[in-house]
Amino acid sequence: MNRQATDHKGDPRTAPAAATERFETVIVGGGQAGLAIGYHLAKRGRRFVILDASQRTGDSWRQRWDSLHLFTPARYDGLPGMPFPAPAFSYPTKDQVADYLEAYAIRFDLPVRSGVRVDRVSRDGDRYVVAAGDSRILADHVVVASGAHHKPRIPAFAADLDPRILQLDPNRYRDPSQLPAGGVLVVGAGNSGAEIAFEVSRTHPTWLSGPATGHIPIRTGSKWDRLLTPPFWWFVSRVLTVQTPIGRKARPKALTTTSPLERVRPKELAAAGVERVPRTVGVRDGSPMLENGRVMDVATVLWCTGFRPDFTWIDLPVFDQDGTPAHHRGVVGSQPGLYFVGLWFLSAFTSSLLGGVGNDAGYIAEQIASHQHDGQRRAAARHQSGGSPGPDRPWNAKHPTPSRSPNSANKTVLYRMIGAAVGRAQRARPHGPAVMSGVRMGTPVLLLVDDDPAALEALAGDVGRRFGADYQVLAERSPVAALAALRRLGAVAGGCAAGRRAADGRDERRGVLGGRP
Ligand SMILES: Cc1cc2nc3c(=O)[nH]c(=O)nc-3n(C[C@H](O)[C@H](O)[C@H](O)COP(=O)(O)OP(=O)(O)OC[C@H]3O[C@@H](n4cnc5c(N)ncnc54)[C@H](O)[C@@H]3O)c2cc1C
């Protein structure tokens, strides 16, 4: 039995009187991503708890606007172990999705604690501390499944709009009856914007602002939809992934491009009387202004300009300056035991969708099961005593790190980046330990060491973005911590180099992390 299981003896759904508990894994967020991880961990017999701020499982769907139907057919809306209970090519309502998620949690008896908002995740030694109000949970693993659609992206100039203009975003829009009489400017012409504009145009004069995003040429639910969706889904879920060259190439563009319209198309918008207008770029005399200088006299502005996740409660150095976590397939190399799931193109084009999140959840559950601390200690002990790899050696059964080694051109770029970082560190701190890289033969683990946390975070961000698909990136602040991290992984560094300028000014480059490959 694992240690955490004995630490918490009661029902994991209810917090005990004692304010500090222990679990092997804490999942933050009980939407589809958190439930899918829970399913895979439960199947592996792991001890975990799911903390969710909502009052009821499925609430993030219930709270979306009333007329919302899925854009994906029911055939691709099922989580692992339970198909979506609707005809394969029907498009469920948002409330049906919410009910399905609730039924899923019940069917697999997942330990969801509802109404618990996590305020802070931090680190204390080799454990994570998850704080929610007065209670604390210590955990070996934390999975962040808090969703990617929390904060609407609203331009700063929105604050200058006349306060008499009602401003809403898709999280607060319910139906047209909410809106005062007068014109409505819907800003953002993606799927949400187009569907909402189409709906409000029945009762209000409506303008849809923003460049056209194109549209999918087949009609949802049609014969062609049934015929072409399966190969399309296969392509976007199996080929457009970080494990294929085409997927890695497509990812940066996919992360910043608005999806084409699926259900409501330009022709229907025009027929409904929705006028397409250019991008909204500012405010003049309290009213929204378009990029062609036209000022819109409207009573409502609906911002359908996208969302971003809210990770302000995560107190760990894993984000770049845009607030994006550095990870490979959701595994944060710089913070062993920390994972993200449910993010847009986490590992595949479909990662944030109902039918795609299960794959990522399975992969992360596998990492958790294979990296449990006791196993890591045993693996490290065997290394130290020179034993051969055993059956629970993390990379032995199914290797947790990327299977593909980078090609030599990529390696050259990588070594140049590391070299440049070593140079920068040496110039900034002439006598301090600088940066090491370690690529174990056959095991693509990349180790970055720098005693300056800011430099380390920046380097890990750069390297993670560029090489996260090829290497598991570990970032540590000292060679000793680096060695321990490698041991925890059960890996031995071979061919490691340390860049450092010695006190007498000589450049030193030497192998540091010895061991057998
Ligand atoms: C308008 C819209 C339409 C979509 N249509 C489709 C579609 O047709 N098909 C499809 O497959 N996908 C669709 N998606 C994408 C995706 O399926 C949904 O966004 C889905 O809700 C994501 O699930 P999630 O579990 O990642 O996050 P969420 O559903 O947002 O769940 C996250 C949970 O975490 C909780 N939480 C957040 N922060 C904390 C915290 N600090 N502590 C504790 N709990 C916390 C929240 O309360 C929430 O319950 C759509 C998304 C949007 C916005």
The ligand as an SDF file (V2000), in Angstrom:
LIG
                    3D

 53 58  0  0  0  0  0  0  0  0999 V2000
  -17.9840   27.9320  -26.0020 C   0  0  0  0  0  0  0  0  0  0  0  0
  -17.2470   26.6390  -25.9680 C   0  0  0  0  0  0  0  0  0  0  0  0
  -17.6650   25.5810  -26.7620 C   0  0  0  0  0  0  0  0  0  0  0  0
  -16.9590   24.3670  -26.7640 C   0  0  0  0  0  0  0  0  0  0  0  0
  -17.3960   23.3550  -27.5550 N   0  0  0  0  0  0  0  0  0  0  0  0
  -16.7480   22.1750  -27.5460 C   0  0  0  0  0  0  0  0  0  0  0  0
  -17.2160   21.0810  -28.3450 C   0  0  0  0  0  0  0  0  0  0  0  0
  -18.1530   21.1940  -29.1070 O   0  0  0  0  0  0  0  0  0  0  0  0
  -16.5660   19.8970  -28.2450 N   0  0  0  0  0  0  0  0  0  0  0  0
  -15.4930   19.7170  -27.4210 C   0  0  0  0  0  0  0  0  0  0  0  0
  -14.9750   18.6060  -27.3490 O   0  0  0  0  0  0  0  0  0  0  0  0
  -15.0170   20.7510  -26.7030 N   0  0  0  0  0  0  0  0  0  0  0  0
  -15.5990   21.9680  -26.7370 C   0  0  0  0  0  0  0  0  0  0  0  0
  -15.1160   23.0110  -25.9800 N   0  0  0  0  0  0  0  0  0  0  0  0
  -13.7930   22.8850  -25.3420 C   0  0  0  0  0  0  0  0  0  0  0  0
  -13.7360   22.1160  -24.0250 C   0  0  0  0  0  0  0  0  0  0  0  0
  -14.3410   20.8550  -24.1820 O   0  0  0  0  0  0  0  0  0  0  0  0
  -14.3680   22.8380  -22.8710 C   0  0  0  0  0  0  0  0  0  0  0  0
  -13.7860   24.0900  -22.6780 O   0  0  0  0  0  0  0  0  0  0  0  0
  -14.3050   22.0710  -21.5560 C   0  0  0  0  0  0  0  0  0  0  0  0
  -15.1080   22.7020  -20.5860 O   0  0  0  0  0  0  0  0  0  0  0  0
  -12.8710   21.9350  -21.0230 C   0  0  0  0  0  0  0  0  0  0  0  0
  -12.8670   21.0490  -19.9420 O   0  0  0  0  0  0  0  0  0  0  0  0
  -11.7790   21.1580  -18.7640 P   0  0  0  0  0  0  0  0  0  0  0  0
  -12.0480   20.0620  -17.8170 O   0  0  0  0  0  0  0  0  0  0  0  0
  -10.4290   21.2460  -19.3630 O   0  0  0  0  0  0  0  0  0  0  0  0
  -12.0580   22.5670  -18.1040 O   0  0  0  0  0  0  0  0  0  0  0  0
  -13.4150   23.1100  -17.4000 P   0  0  0  0  0  0  0  0  0  0  0  0
  -14.6180   22.4970  -18.0120 O   0  0  0  0  0  0  0  0  0  0  0  0
  -13.2950   24.5920  -17.4230 O   0  0  0  0  0  0  0  0  0  0  0  0
  -13.2850   22.5510  -15.9420 O   0  0  0  0  0  0  0  0  0  0  0  0
  -12.3180   23.0410  -15.0550 C   0  0  0  0  0  0  0  0  0  0  0  0
  -12.8470   22.9180  -13.6510 C   0  0  0  0  0  0  0  0  0  0  0  0
  -11.8150   23.3620  -12.7770 O   0  0  0  0  0  0  0  0  0  0  0  0
  -12.3730   24.1530  -11.7650 C   0  0  0  0  0  0  0  0  0  0  0  0
  -11.3390   25.0680  -11.2600 N   0  0  0  0  0  0  0  0  0  0  0  0
  -10.7240   26.0810  -11.9170 C   0  0  0  0  0  0  0  0  0  0  0  0
   -9.8230   26.6690  -11.1060 N   0  0  0  0  0  0  0  0  0  0  0  0
   -9.8600   25.9920   -9.9410 C   0  0  0  0  0  0  0  0  0  0  0  0
   -9.1590   26.1150   -8.6980 C   0  0  0  0  0  0  0  0  0  0  0  0
   -8.2270   27.0640   -8.5090 N   0  0  0  0  0  0  0  0  0  0  0  0
   -9.4630   25.2520   -7.6980 N   0  0  0  0  0  0  0  0  0  0  0  0
  -10.4090   24.2830   -7.8800 C   0  0  0  0  0  0  0  0  0  0  0  0
  -11.0990   24.1330   -9.0220 N   0  0  0  0  0  0  0  0  0  0  0  0
  -10.8210   24.9720  -10.0320 C   0  0  0  0  0  0  0  0  0  0  0  0
  -13.5310   24.8660  -12.4340 C   0  0  0  0  0  0  0  0  0  0  0  0
  -14.4930   25.2500  -11.4740 O   0  0  0  0  0  0  0  0  0  0  0  0
  -14.0550   23.7870  -13.3790 C   0  0  0  0  0  0  0  0  0  0  0  0
  -15.0510   23.0150  -12.7840 O   0  0  0  0  0  0  0  0  0  0  0  0
  -15.7990   24.2320  -25.9560 C   0  0  0  0  0  0  0  0  0  0  0  0
  -15.3980   25.3030  -25.1650 C   0  0  0  0  0  0  0  0  0  0  0  0
  -16.0920   26.4870  -25.1700 C   0  0  0  0  0  0  0  0  0  0  0  0
  -15.5940   27.6350  -24.3120 C   0  0  0  0  0  0  0  0  0  0  0  0
  1  2  1  0
  2  3  1  0
  2 52  2  0
  3  4  2  0
  4  5  1  0
  4 50  1  0
  5  6  2  0
  6  7  1  0
  6 13  1  0
  7  8  2  0
  7  9  1  0
  9 10  1  0
 10 11  2  0
 10 12  1  0
 12 13  2  0
 13 14  1  0
 14 15  1  0
 14 50  1  0
 15 16  1  0
 16 17  1  0
 16 18  1  0
 18 19  1  0
 18 20  1  0
 20 21  1  0
 20 22  1  0
 22 23  1  0
 23 24  1  0
 24 25  2  0
 24 26  1  0
 24 27  1  0
 27 28  1  0
 28 29  2  0
 28 30  1  0
 28 31  1  0
 31 32  1  0
 32 33  1  0
 33 34  1  0
 33 48  1  0
 34 35  1  0
 35 36  1  0
 35 46  1  0
 36 37  1  0
 36 45  1  0
 37 38  2  0
 38 39  1  0
 39 40  1  0
 39 45  2  0
 40 41  1  0
 40 42  2  0
 42 43  1  0
 43 44  2  0
 44 45  1  0
 46 47  1  0
 46 48  1  0
 48 49  1  0
 50 51  2  0
 51 52  1  0
 52 53  1  0
M  END
$$$$
